[in-house]
Every structure is written in structure tokens, then in C-alpha cells.
């Protein structure tokens, strides 16, 4: 059954209940996410769930209206007022529409939104995103957006993006026409009411609290083609989705080629293309806007000409149980996370996710190492407040993703957790650990300084490579001897990265940002003994023109 049929059935059952106003998703690369997070670390806007993104514009507007109603802004630190003012300017139209709706619940809107966004990027060798070559290049990104809302029930949104930063992105697998790299990042239709909304089409999705992606579902690969249900109350929030990933080769026993993005098979018959699907559900409990507890599950499944498996996408069934008892071929995940906003100006968060965990140790197959990932971190806001200085924030995060997480056996390579060759979770994929320290300071309303230091150790036997099984293939390993392997696995690339940044944003629709990087790598590119230092920079100018029209 196709995604469209599933969504239509859900829509038929719920269309009479829907209600919405300006439910456009805020794009994942929008600058306001960083400002929202800084305000949440200070105890504001916690009606916006930190663990579910993207936010809609009406969600942000509603949170801002509530903040202005309950907080005396004259008594908050100066830098906090700057951040709140930035968001008020960005979401002023949405706040006006919501105020009009609240004053007259029978208000009905028919309108459209047109927007043009432009990122002018001049860069050389950007380490973090791998998007730029070793020479200075100008790489513009242009996005044309159109949204249409009908009454208080329906919104439609689409964009067209020309992204020249993809030219030097080593992971990009899309095509180039007329020298341009273009794609749709968002194109969806959405029904909504105060407690749920349904989305069908292409949109972003992210679960959890980490930096640079999360442990399972993040915006690292871009947007998903999906059907999604989001239910929300003040205490409980729930998200379910089923997404179609790009088709991929299924490797059968007649070939010894295990590179899913490489050339064709070297022996035997050609391997068939497999349909691939990604599904998951997550609950989050909000305890007094102080503690957020989340639990989630997900799975990747498919096969040649495989339809969507209705049993696997059932949000109320445990994917691991379905996989084990019904012998389903699925790469399943299970996890839990927590975020605590206490004491004031402090946020602690953590996430633990299991890919595979061995319970029995009776056969050689049971010697498979446990596959899991976790992160721990904290945000501290206004850390210099005792010296009379506001606007200085700190963040420390440790992330570990053990060997072979997100990977899969060679004969089920299509179950790798990849979308268009990009990791769906952390941008570093798997088989790594990372310690990340960040500092930022708002000098004025317009000027912000930043500093980041990272240490990353990444093994060569990661999600892009074959799924090695030495505990089975090595005759010297037995159940009696046991099996232990190093982490990270294979040749380990060790990198220290430092960057400084300065941002100038006098208006919500314009900013300029300069980032300077220096990285030092040992075993660079997983070549033993190769050490390399690299200087990189990224200069971006951003401009947004948005026009809102009301027809009724």
C-alpha cells in the first residue's frame, strides 16, 4: 500500500475535526532555532517541545504571546530581551493572525505566503559539512517558497531550492542539470487542530536534544517523504511517521560486491533494487515545563518490490517484538531520552538508543557486540551573570555511537539507516565518539561571537562499509574464547577541530556570518600515519523576503 493511500484513509477519518492557522513548518536551517534554544535554556518558550522539531510558525507565535503575557520583560537580562525581540520581529505577522483568531474564534482566513531566501556562501574546505573544495569558491543557495492556507483547516507549502554548496559535497548523490543542483526540501499538505496535525509530503523531522543531529531521527539528511501524525497536549506529545527512503540494491548470494553506492556486481546476476521504508513513533511527557521524558522506537525495512508492511508501521506495536515473534526482516531501534531545565539557566540532557543487544551467549552468533549509542550534555546560559554580564552561553556534549550501529548485514544492506547516502542520525554516521565544547556571547543586539572545540575519533569500519562479522568468520573465535573488539573499529581517524565565528544580524531578515576553522587529523582519511592540518572558512550572507497576502 502506498503512502498516499495510508494518509488519505487517516485524513478521511479525521478531516471533520481539523482546525489550523498558519501551520507552516519552520525550515531546519532557519536561524531562529538557535535563538529559541538559547531562550529555552533560560527558562522561556518551554511550551515548545525541545524534543520534537520542526516547529510550526503558529506554535512559535503562540509561545511568544504567552511569554509576553506572563513575563515582565523589563526585569529580564538585557541579552534575553534582545533574543525575544529577534523572534518577535520574525514572527510578528503570525502573532497578529493568532491574536485576531483568539479575539474571534469564528475568524476564517484564506491567504498565501511568498518567500525568497538567499544564502551567499564563500568557502574553502569546510570540515564539518564536507561541502566545499580545497579552493575558494562562491556557492549560492536560493530558495523560492510558496504557501497557501484555506480557512482554518488546511495549509499547502512547497519550495524549490538551488543549492550550489552540493557541488563539492562528497555525500551528495543527486543529479546536476545545466550546471545547477536543485531539490525540494519541503512540499507538503497539512491538516490541523489545536491538539494534532497530519502531514503528507516532504518535510523535516527531528527527535531529541543533541547537537549536530540526534541519535536516531534528525535533519542531517534533509527532509523525509512521509506521512506523519503529531498529537500534542500540555503534558503528553506523540509523533508517528512512515517515510519512503531512496531505493537501494539488495545484495544476494550471487555477488561479492557489498558497496551500495559503488559499481555493479562483480559476479553473478545483477542485484535487484529494493524499496526502503523508515517508520517510528515517539512519546514525550512534559512535567511542569521542567522535565521532558521521551521514549521512542523505529525501524528500517523493505525489499525488492516490497510494499509497506502495515504490521511494522503500527505505532502501538513494539517493533522489536514484531521483528522477533513474527520473523520480520527489519532493522529495529529502541531508545529513551531526558531533558531537565533546572536550576534556572541550566539544561541537562541525555539520550540512550539500542540497535541490537545480545541476551543469549550459546552460539558464535551470540558473540556479536552490543550495538548502542548515547549522548550526554548540558547547556548553561548567562554564565557570567554574577559579573553583571548577560548573553554568554556554554554547551558541552559527549556522544558515542558504537561499532555497526545503523549498519546491517550485507544481504540486507538496504536496511542501512541512510537517506540519499546521508546518515539519518548524526552526520558522523557510526563507529565514533565525540566531545564538543561551545561558547557564545551576544555583544549587542546585532553582534554575536562564537567558539567551538571538538575532539572526534572515527573508525573506518562504519556505516558506509560492509558489515564485517569476525566473531563468525574467524575460526579461532569460539563461544569459550568469547569475542571483544576495539572501539572505534578499524583504522581510527583522530581529529581536533577549533573554530571561531562572528555573526552580524541587525534585522530578522538579514545576517552575515564568518566562521574560521582549523582541524588537525591523525590517520587522515583512514590512511595510517597520514597527519594533516587544514584551515577552512565559511562566509555567509543571508537575506529573506517574505510577503503575506490575505484574501478573506
Secondary structure, 3 states (H helix, E strand, C coil): CCHHHHHHHHHHHHHHHCCCCCCCECCCCCCHHHHHHHHHHCCCCCCCCCCEECCEHHHHHHHHHHHHHHCCHHHCCHHHHHHHHHHHHHCHHHHHHHHHHHHCCCCCCEEEEEEEEEEEEEEECCCCCCCCCCCCEEEEEEEEEEEEEECCCEEEEEEEEEEHHHHHCCCCCCCCECCECEECCCEEEEEEECCEEEEEEEECCEECCCCCCCCCCCCCCCCEEEEEEEEECCCEEEEEEEEEEEEEECCCCCCCCCCCCCCCCCCCCCCCEEEEEEEEEEEEEEECCCEEEEEEEEEEEEECCCCCCCCCCCCCCCHHHHHHHCCCCEEEEEEEEEEECCCCCEEEEEEEEEEECCCCCCCHHHHCCCEEEEEEEEEECCCCHHHCCCCEEEEEEEEEECCCCCCCCHHHHHHCCEECCEECCCCCCCCEEEEEEEEEEECCCCEEEEEEEEEEEEECCCCCCCCCCHHHHCCCCCCCCCCCCCCCCCCEEEEEEEEEEEEEEEECCEEEEEEEEEEEEECHHHCCCCEEEEEEEEEEEEEEEEEEEECC
